[in-house]
Amino acid sequence: MGYVIQFIIGGTVMMLAAMLSKSKFLFLSGIITLLPIMTLMNLNLQVHNMTPKAFHITQRNGIVGAVGMVVLVVGIYLLTNWFKPGQSVLIGCAVYILFMVGSKFLIA
């Protein structure tokens, strides 16, 4: 039953986000406001349905993924100072892939 409720809530949030993106409201501020709420709901689900070991592995992977996304975005942003945008995206993606593969081996 909890999965159904969270599916409905998640779908509602995504629908509202899509509606906000088509309006004149600031889309990112709405998403930034909703993300902590969704994170807390997801955390609650994880705590109740996972072993402590599986929970810690999931949280560690989430943190590594979040840092990886920061590496990707910052890398692309900085690379646009020296390269064309298309090249910056390709190089940034390559750095992101190297980071994720490297972190998998370092953390494992």
C-alpha positions in Angstrom: 0.0 0.0 0.0 2.9 2.3 0.8 4.3 1.9 -2.7 0.9 2.9 -4.2 0.7 6.0 -2.1 4.2 7.1 -3.0 3.6 6.3 -6.6 0.5 8.6 -6.6 2.4 11.3 -4.7 5.4 11.0 -7.0 3.2 11.2 -10.1 1.4 14.2 -8.7 4.7 16.0 -8.0 5.9 15.2 -11.6 2.6 16.5 -13.0 2.9 19.7 -11.0 6.5 20.1 -12.1 5.4 19.7 -15.7 2.6 22.3 -15.3 5.0 24.7 -13.6 7.5 24.4 -16.4 4.8 25.6 -18.9 3.8 28.5 -16.7 5.5 31.8 -16.0 6.5 30.7 -12.5 10.1 29.9 -11.6 10.3 26.2 -12.4 13.6 25.5 -10.5 12.4 27.1 -7.2 9.4 24.8 -7.3 11.5 21.7 -7.9 14.1 22.8 -5.3 11.2 23.1 -2.8 9.7 19.7 -3.6 13.0 17.7 -3.7 13.6 17.7 0.0 10.0 16.5 0.6 10.4 13.7 -1.9 13.8 12.8 -0.4 12.3 12.5 3.1 9.5 10.3 1.8 12.0 8.1 0.0 14.2 7.9 3.1 11.2 6.8 5.2 10.4 4.1 2.7 14.0 2.9 2.6 14.3 2.8 6.4 11.2 0.6 6.8 11.9 -1.8 3.9 15.7 -2.3 3.9 18.2 -3.9 6.1 20.6 -1.4 7.7 23.5 -2.6 5.4 21.4 -2.2 2.3 20.3 1.2 3.4 23.8 2.4 3.9 24.9 1.1 0.5 22.0 2.9 -1.1 22.8 6.1 0.7 26.5 5.9 -0.2 25.6 5.3 -3.9 23.2 8.3 -3.8 25.9 10.5 -2.4 28.4 9.4 -5.0 25.8 10.0 -7.7 25.1 13.5 -6.4 28.8 14.3 -6.3 29.1 12.9 -9.8 26.4 15.2 -11.1 28.2 18.2 -9.6 31.4 17.1 -11.3 29.5 16.8 -14.6 27.7 20.2 -14.4 30.8 22.1 -13.1 33.0 20.4 -15.6 30.8 21.3 -18.5 30.5 24.9 -17.2 34.3 25.3 -16.8 35.1 23.6 -20.1 33.0 26.1 -22.0 35.6 28.7 -21.2 38.1 26.8 -23.5 36.1 24.6 -25.9 32.9 24.8 -27.9 29.7 23.8 -26.1 29.4 20.4 -27.9 33.0 19.5 -27.1 32.6 20.6 -23.5 29.6 18.3 -23.1 31.5 15.4 -24.6 34.6 16.0 -22.4 32.4 16.6 -19.3 30.6 13.3 -19.9 33.9 11.5 -20.3 35.1 13.0 -17.0 31.8 12.0 -15.4 32.1 8.4 -16.6 35.7 8.2 -15.3 34.6 9.6 -12.0 31.8 7.1 -11.6 33.9 4.1 -12.6 36.8 5.3 -10.4 34.5 5.9 -7.4 33.0 2.4 -7.9 36.4 0.8 -7.6 37.6 3.1 -4.8 34.5 2.6 -2.6 34.0 -1.1 -3.3 
